[in-house]
Amino acid sequence: MKSNLFVQFNGKDFDTNQILDYAKEIWKTSGNKVKDLNTVDLYLKPEENRCYYVFNGEGSDDSFFEV
C-alpha cells in the first residue's frame, strides 16, 4: 500500500514525502552514508515555516531547514 500525508496550514501545503527526502539529502551532504541512517525524526512547525530533524537520536536547536 502506498500512502501520502499532506499537512495544510494557513493556505500552504506541506508534502511530508518531500520533507523526508530533503532531510535525507542533508544527512548525505553532511558526509554521511545512507546505510548509517537508522532513524529520522521530523518535527514540522508550519507556523515557523521550519522542519526540525533528529538523525539517529541526535539533533540540536539549529538542526532545521526552512519549508
Number of C-alpha atoms within 10 A of each C-alpha: 2 3 5 7 9 11 11 11 11 7 5 9 12 16 13 15 13 12 17 16 11 14 22 19 13 16 17 14 10 9 8 13 11 11 6 11 13 9 11 15 15 16 11 20 13 17 8 9 12 15 18 18 24 16 17 12 10 11 13 9 7 8 14 18 15 12 16
